[in-house]
């Protein structure tokens, strides 16, 4: 029986892309900070001159799938991390954006075979989003760990 797992030991060779939404940037920039900290501590060069990391900004969570798809098509990255924050309001807009972003990101990942990490917070309040972006725990760190594990797992499978 073969057991195949992703590790964090050889993650310094991975090429990572982050697609991040500007909408709710109070939250998304905190997620990005946690994400970059994790990647850096695991050997990914996160400097502006890095050839291991690309960051693409999009208007909102709805646009995450299309840019993820374009990055996947280029074949330059081992993994893509999407970062966004959708906070429930008084209209059904929340439900539409969350559904389309999640379905779109999952579809791109399945169709391209590239792991795309769903790092979109979906909360009822701004307070909940702030707690998940650093007040209690920065989920950006967790999304980066998922990316490192999945990137190394996919390399082990090939």
C-alpha positions as CSV (number, residue, x, y, z in Angstrom):
1,X,0.0,0.0,0.0
2,X,1.3,3.4,-0.9
3,X,0.7,6.4,1.3
4,X,1.1,9.7,-0.4
5,X,1.0,12.9,1.5
6,X,2.0,16.5,1.1
7,X,4.7,17.8,3.3
8,X,6.2,21.1,4.3
9,X,9.8,20.0,4.0
10,X,10.5,20.7,0.4
11,X,8.0,23.6,-0.1
12,X,10.8,26.1,-0.8
13,X,10.8,25.0,-4.5
14,X,7.0,25.7,-5.0
15,X,5.8,28.5,-7.2
16,X,2.7,30.1,-5.7
17,X,0.2,32.6,-6.9
18,X,-2.2,34.6,-4.7
19,X,-5.4,36.1,-6.1
20,X,-6.8,38.6,-3.7
21,X,-10.0,40.7,-3.7
22,X,-9.8,44.4,-3.0
23,X,-13.4,44.5,-1.7
24,X,-13.3,44.3,2.1
25,X,-9.6,45.1,1.9
26,X,-9.5,45.7,5.6
27,X,-9.9,42.0,5.9
28,X,-8.2,40.7,2.8
29,X,-4.9,42.6,3.5
30,X,-4.8,41.0,6.9
31,X,-5.3,37.6,5.3
32,X,-2.6,38.4,2.8
33,X,-0.2,39.3,5.6
34,X,-0.8,36.0,7.4
35,X,-0.4,34.1,4.2
36,X,2.9,35.8,3.3
37,X,4.2,35.2,6.8
38,X,3.5,31.5,6.6
39,X,5.0,31.2,3.1
40,X,8.1,33.1,4.1
41,X,8.6,30.9,7.2
42,X,8.4,27.8,5.0
43,X,11.1,29.0,2.6
44,X,9.1,30.8,-0.2
45,X,10.7,34.0,-1.3
46,X,8.0,36.7,-0.8
47,X,10.0,39.7,-1.7
48,X,9.0,42.0,-4.6
49,X,11.8,40.5,-6.7
50,X,10.6,36.9,-6.1
51,X,10.3,34.5,-8.9
52,X,8.4,32.1,-6.6
53,X,5.4,34.3,-5.9
54,X,2.9,36.3,-7.9
55,X,0.0,38.3,-6.5
56,X,-3.0,39.4,-8.6
57,X,-5.5,41.9,-7.2
58,X,-9.1,41.6,-8.4
59,X,-12.1,43.9,-7.6
60,X,-14.0,41.3,-5.5
61,X,-14.6,37.7,-4.7
62,X,-16.8,37.2,-7.8
63,X,-13.7,37.8,-10.0
64,X,-11.4,35.3,-8.2
65,X,-12.3,32.3,-10.5
66,X,-11.5,34.0,-13.8
67,X,-8.1,35.2,-12.7
68,X,-7.3,31.9,-11.1
69,X,-8.2,30.2,-14.4
70,X,-5.9,32.5,-16.4
71,X,-3.0,31.8,-14.0
72,X,-3.7,28.1,-14.1
73,X,-3.7,28.1,-17.9
74,X,-0.2,29.6,-17.9
75,X,1.2,26.6,-16.1
76,X,3.7,28.7,-14.2
77,X,2.5,28.0,-10.7
78,X,2.2,24.8,-8.5
79,X,-0.7,26.2,-6.5
80,X,-3.0,29.2,-6.3
81,X,-4.4,30.7,-3.1
82,X,-7.6,32.8,-3.4
83,X,-8.3,35.4,-0.7
84,X,-11.5,37.3,-0.2
85,X,-14.1,38.3,2.3
86,X,-17.8,38.3,1.7
87,X,-19.9,39.7,4.6
88,X,-23.6,39.1,4.8
89,X,-25.7,42.2,4.2
90,X,-29.5,42.9,4.0
91,X,-29.8,41.7,0.4
92,X,-29.3,38.3,-1.3
93,X,-26.1,39.6,-3.0
94,X,-24.1,37.7,-0.4
95,X,-25.5,34.3,-1.4
96,X,-24.9,35.0,-5.1
97,X,-21.3,36.1,-4.7
98,X,-20.4,33.2,-2.3
99,X,-22.1,30.6,-4.5
100,X,-20.5,31.8,-7.7
101,X,-17.0,32.3,-6.2
102,X,-16.9,28.9,-4.6
103,X,-18.3,27.0,-7.6
104,X,-16.1,28.9,-9.9
105,X,-12.9,28.3,-7.9
106,X,-13.8,24.6,-7.5
107,X,-14.5,24.2,-11.2
108,X,-11.2,25.8,-12.2
109,X,-9.3,23.6,-9.9
110,X,-11.0,20.4,-11.2
111,X,-10.7,21.4,-14.8
112,X,-7.1,22.4,-14.7
113,X,-5.8,19.9,-12.1
114,X,-4.1,22.8,-10.3
115,X,-4.8,23.0,-6.6
116,X,-6.6,26.3,-5.8
117,X,-7.1,27.0,-2.1
118,X,-10.5,28.6,-1.2
119,X,-9.5,31.3,1.1
120,X,-12.7,33.3,1.0
121,X,-14.1,34.2,4.4
122,X,-17.9,34.1,4.4
123,X,-19.2,35.7,7.6
124,X,-22.4,37.3,9.0
125,X,-20.6,40.3,10.5
126,X,-17.5,42.4,10.1
127,X,-16.5,41.3,13.6
128,X,-16.5,37.7,12.6
129,X,-14.4,38.5,9.6
130,X,-11.9,40.5,11.7
131,X,-11.6,37.6,14.2
132,X,-10.8,35.2,11.3
133,X,-8.3,37.7,9.8
134,X,-6.2,38.2,12.8
135,X,-7.9,39.3,16.0
136,X,-8.2,35.7,17.2
137,X,-6.6,33.7,14.4
138,X,-5.4,34.6,11.0
139,X,-6.8,32.1,8.5
140,X,-4.4,33.5,5.9
141,X,-1.7,31.4,7.6
142,X,-3.9,28.3,7.3
143,X,-4.6,28.9,3.7
144,X,-0.9,29.1,3.0
145,X,-0.3,25.9,4.8
146,X,-3.0,24.2,2.7
147,X,-1.3,25.5,-0.4
148,X,2.1,24.2,0.6
149,X,0.7,20.8,1.5
150,X,-1.4,20.5,-1.7
151,X,1.5,21.8,-3.9
152,X,3.9,19.2,-2.5
153,X,1.2,16.5,-2.7
154,X,0.5,17.2,-6.4
155,X,4.3,17.0,-7.1
156,X,4.5,13.7,-5.2
157,X,1.6,12.3,-7.4
158,X,3.3,13.3,-10.7
